[in-house]
């Protein structure tokens, strides 16, 4: 086989969950398993995290929530849908027992109207400075002043999202905390959730009742670089297809982007941007093979990369090279490509074979 493969270390996932629970103190840790468990397989990830004690999960899309409910079967998990109660989603949300995270006054009104004498569960999203989804503070004040607009809703959770938690000294962190505290004071009976992965490392003030970590569960550091408490979960590997010698003065790949300064031994590896290797990985990108980092040579193509394996006798067709993993942390691979660990993990290809271990 020449497919790339993703080795998913579920024990490392569990260890990261434990580390984040320790950081959370007494707050609940509710994993984000959106984007197919950050590319690693939402069903397998949620199954292991359930075994580790997780009882609440977050997805982005309605379709993700429906699939996760099916995967978890009759387990009494709370599944929050971050997109909220979008038009036409009501039957599916109720049918799969999903909890919408209401993001706007129209969503609140639509979900409240659907209740029709019942009490429907919902979370309320407050925008404290991200300026994406969520009610502004002034909208929340109007909402809580009109009791009829909430009478059909069981709001047991108020959430917001930190924009700059991966930069601990950014002033927006403190401003968002202050705005969130003002917001939750208007709904004193609801639980509160502010911290993402990085937010858990900002200190006790950001913990509240529930944290919603994502990237650090899957091996990414809370500040965009490796962290000693966080283990690599995904190892992405691909096989060498061919070993060749490129003479001095000849180039490699599209655009002739790299020219050999001397005779160079090169491995052609069965991975490209269709496998999640960013096109921008060259010229800083590397792989790990035979005890060392080996630089990429020339432009990343759809299905192939070239790697310098001069003086490396172990490089033979079929040998696997590490693209992301314990020797090449996802944060470092992402930095080399000018992107984030989030993007690198979620862009892993569907054609890669996933192996749970």
C-alpha positions in Angstrom: 0.0 0.0 0.0 1.1 3.5 -0.7 -1.5 5.4 1.3 -0.4 7.7 4.1 -1.6 6.6 7.5 -2.6 8.3 10.8 -1.8 6.5 14.0 -4.1 7.7 16.7 -2.7 7.2 20.2 -5.8 6.9 22.3 -3.7 6.5 25.5 -2.1 9.9 24.7 -5.5 11.4 24.2 -6.6 10.1 27.6 -3.4 11.5 29.2 -4.1 14.9 27.7 -7.7 14.8 28.9 -6.4 14.0 32.4 -3.9 16.9 32.2 -6.6 19.3 31.2 -8.9 18.0 33.9 -6.2 18.8 36.4 -5.9 22.3 35.0 -9.7 22.7 35.2 -9.8 22.1 39.0 -13.4 21.2 39.7 -14.8 22.4 36.4 -16.3 20.0 33.9 -14.2 19.3 30.9 -16.4 19.0 27.8 -14.3 18.0 24.8 -14.7 19.7 21.4 -14.9 16.8 18.9 -16.0 18.9 15.9 -14.4 18.5 12.4 -14.4 14.7 12.9 -12.5 14.9 16.1 -10.0 17.3 14.7 -9.4 14.9 11.8 -8.7 11.9 14.0 -12.2 10.3 14.0 -14.9 11.7 16.2 -16.5 8.4 17.1 -13.3 6.8 18.3 -12.3 9.9 20.1 -15.6 10.4 21.9 -15.8 6.8 22.8 -12.4 6.9 24.6 -13.2 10.3 26.2 -16.5 8.9 27.5 -14.5 6.1 29.1 -12.3 8.7 30.7 -15.3 10.4 32.2 -16.4 13.0 29.6 -20.1 13.4 29.6 -20.6 16.6 27.5 -19.3 17.2 24.0 -19.2 20.0 21.4 -19.6 19.9 17.7 -20.0 22.7 15.2 -22.5 21.3 12.6 -25.8 19.7 13.0 -24.7 16.8 10.9 -21.8 16.2 13.2 -24.1 16.1 16.2 -26.5 13.6 14.6 -23.5 11.4 13.7 -22.0 11.6 17.2 -25.3 10.7 18.8 -25.5 7.6 16.6 -21.9 6.7 17.5 -22.5 7.1 21.2 -25.7 5.1 21.1 -27.8 5.1 24.3 -25.1 6.7 26.4 -26.5 9.8 28.2 -24.1 12.3 26.6 -24.9 15.9 26.3 -24.0 17.1 22.8 -24.0 20.8 22.1 -24.2 22.1 18.5 -22.3 25.4 18.2 -24.1 26.5 15.1 -27.3 26.7 17.2 -30.9 26.4 16.1 -30.5 27.3 12.4 -33.5 27.5 10.1 -35.0 24.0 9.5 -32.9 22.3 12.1 -35.5 21.8 14.8 -36.7 18.3 14.0 -33.2 16.9 13.7 -32.0 18.7 16.9 -34.8 17.2 18.9 -34.7 13.8 17.1 -31.1 13.3 18.1 -31.5 15.0 21.5 -29.0 17.7 20.7 -28.6 21.0 22.6 -28.3 24.1 20.4 -26.0 26.9 21.5 -28.2 29.8 20.6 -26.2 32.6 19.0 -28.7 35.4 18.1 -32.0 36.9 19.1 -33.7 35.2 16.1 -32.4 31.8 17.2 -33.6 32.4 20.7 -37.1 33.4 19.4 -37.3 30.4 17.0 -36.3 27.9 19.7 -38.6 29.5 22.3 -41.5 29.4 19.8 -40.9 25.8 19.0 -41.3 24.9 22.7 -45.1 25.4 22.6 -45.7 24.8 26.3 -42.7 22.6 26.8 -39.2 23.5 28.1 -36.5 23.0 25.5 -32.8 22.7 26.5 -30.4 25.3 25.2 -27.1 27.0 25.8 -26.7 30.7 25.3 -23.7 32.1 23.5 -22.5 35.6 24.5 -20.1 37.5 22.3 -17.5 39.1 24.6 -15.0 40.3 22.0 -14.6 37.6 19.3 -17.2 39.3 17.1 -18.2 36.0 15.4 -21.3 34.3 16.7 -23.1 35.2 19.9 -25.4 37.8 21.5 -23.9 41.2 22.4 -24.2 42.2 26.1 -26.8 44.8 25.3 -28.9 42.2 23.5 -28.7 39.9 26.5 -29.9 42.7 28.7 -33.0 43.2 26.5 -33.6 39.4 26.4 -33.6 38.9 30.2 -35.8 41.9 30.6 -38.5 40.2 28.5 -39.5 37.0 30.4 -41.8 35.7 27.7 -38.9 35.4 25.2 -37.3 32.8 27.4 -40.3 31.0 29.0 -40.0 28.0 26.8 -36.3 27.5 27.3 -34.2 25.7 29.9 -31.0 27.8 29.7 -28.6 25.8 31.9 -25.4 27.0 30.3 -24.0 30.4 29.2 -20.8 30.3 27.0 -18.4 32.6 25.4 -15.2 32.1 23.5 -11.7 33.6 24.1 -10.1 35.2 21.1 -6.5 35.5 22.3 -6.1 32.9 25.1 -3.0 31.5 23.3 -1.3 34.9 24.0 -1.6 35.0 27.8 -0.6 38.7 28.2 -3.0 39.9 25.5 -5.3 42.6 27.0 -8.4 41.2 25.3 -8.3 38.2 27.7 -9.0 40.4 30.7 -11.6 42.4 28.9 -13.4 39.3 27.8 -13.4 37.9 31.3 -14.9 41.1 32.7 -17.6 41.2 30.0 -18.4 37.5 30.6 -18.7 38.1 34.3 -21.1 40.9 33.7 -23.2 38.7 31.3 -23.5 35.7 33.6 -24.6 37.9 36.4 -27.8 38.4 34.5 -28.4 34.6 34.4 -27.3 33.6 37.9 -28.9 30.1 37.8 -27.0 29.0 34.6 -23.7 27.3 34.5 -20.8 29.2 32.9 -18.2 28.2 30.3 -15.5 30.4 28.9 -12.2 28.5 28.7 -10.9 26.7 25.6 -7.6 24.7 25.7 -5.5 27.8 26.1 -8.0 29.4 28.5 -7.4 26.6 31.0 -3.8 27.8 31.2 -4.7 31.4 32.0 -5.6 30.7 35.6 -8.4 29.9 38.0 -10.5 33.0 37.1 -11.2 31.6 33.6 -12.3 28.1 34.7 -15.9 28.7 35.8 -18.1 25.6 35.7 -17.1 24.1 32.4 -14.2 24.2 29.9 -14.3 23.2 26.3 -10.8 22.1 25.2 -10.1 21.1 21.7 -6.6 21.4 20.2 -4.7 20.4 23.4 -6.7 17.1 23.6 -5.2 16.2 20.2 -1.6 17.2 20.9 -1.4 20.9 20.2 0.2 23.2 22.8 -2.0 25.9 24.4 0.2 28.6 23.1 0.9 27.3 19.6 4.0 25.5 20.6 4.8 22.1 22.3 3.9 22.0 26.0 5.4 19.5 28.5 1.9 18.5 29.8 0.5 17.7 26.3 1.4 14.5 24.5 1.4 13.9 20.7 -1.8 12.0 19.8 -1.5 11.8 16.0 1.4 10.4 14.1 1.0 11.0 10.3 3.3 8.8 8.2 3.8 8.1 4.5 5.9 5.6 2.6 8.9 6.3 0.4 8.0 5.4 -3.2 11.4 5.9 -4.8 15.0 6.9 -4.0 16.9 8.7 -6.7 20.1 10.8 -7.1 19.7 14.3 -8.4 22.9 15.6 -10.0 24.3 19.0 -9.1 22.5 21.8 -11.0 19.3 19.9 -11.6 16.0 20.9 -10.1 13.1 19.1 -8.3 9.4 19.5 -8.8 7.0 22.0 -10.2 8.4 25.4 -10.9 11.9 24.1 -10.5 11.8 25.6 -7.0 14.9 23.9 -5.6 18.2 23.3 -7.4 20.7 20.8 -6.1 23.9 22.6 -5.0 25.7 19.3 -5.2 24.8 15.7 -6.0 21.9 14.9 -3.6 20.2 11.6 -2.7 16.4 12.2 -2.6 13.4 10.2 -1.3 10.1 10.7 -3.1 7.4 10.3 -0.5 3.7 9.4 -1.1 2.2 12.4 0.5 1.2 15.8 -0.8 -1.3 18.6 -0.3 -4.1 16.1 -1.0 -2.9 14.3 2.1 -2.9 17.4 4.2 0.7 18.5 3.7 0.4 22.2 3.2 1.7 23.5 -0.1 3.4 26.2 1.9 5.5 23.7 3.9 8.4 24.3 1.5 11.0 25.7 2.1 10.9 25.3 5.9 9.2 21.9 6.2 10.8 18.7 7.1 10.0 15.0 7.9 11.5 12.7 10.5 13.3 9.7 9.3 16.0 7.4 10.7 16.7 9.5 13.8 16.9 13.0 12.2 14.8 15.7 10.5 15.1 15.6 6.8 14.3 18.8 4.8 11.7 18.9 2.1 13.1 19.8 -1.3 11.0 21.7 -3.9 7.4 22.5 -4.1 4.8 20.2 -2.4 2.6 18.7 -5.1 -0.8 17.0 -4.9 0.5 13.5 -4.1 4.3 13.7 -3.6 7.1 15.5 -1.7 10.8 15.2 -2.1 13.1 14.8 0.9 16.8 15.1 1.3 18.2 11.7 2.5 21.8 12.2 1.5 24.0 9.8 3.6 20.9 7.9 4.9 21.3 4.2 3.9 18.0 3.3 5.6 15.9 5.1 3.0 14.4 2.5 0.8 11.0 2.1 -1.0 8.3 1.2 1.5 10.0 2.8 4.5 7.7 5.1 6.4 8.6 8.7 7.2 7.0 10.8 9.9 5.2 14.0 8.8 3.7 14.8 12.2 4.2 13.0 15.5 6.3 12.6 18.6 9.5 13.5 16.8 7.9 16.3 14.8 5.3 18.0 17.0 2.2 19.2 15.2 2.9 22.8 16.4 6.3 22.8 14.9 5.1 21.3 11.6 2.4 23.9 11.5 4.8 26.8 12.1 7.1 25.6 9.3 4.1 25.8 7.0 2.9 29.2 8.3 -0.3 27.8 9.7 -1.8 26.4 12.9 -2.0 23.0 14.5 -5.8 23.2 14.2 -5.6 23.5 10.4 -2.9 20.9 10.0 -4.9 18.2 11.9 -8.3 19.0 10.4 -6.8 19.0 6.9 -5.6 15.4 7.1 -6.9 13.5 4.1 -9.8 11.1 4.1 -7.7 8.8 2.0 -5.2 8.3 4.8 -5.7 5.0 6.7 -6.5 5.7 10.4 -5.1 3.2 12.8 -6.2 3.3 16.5 -3.7 2.2 19.1 
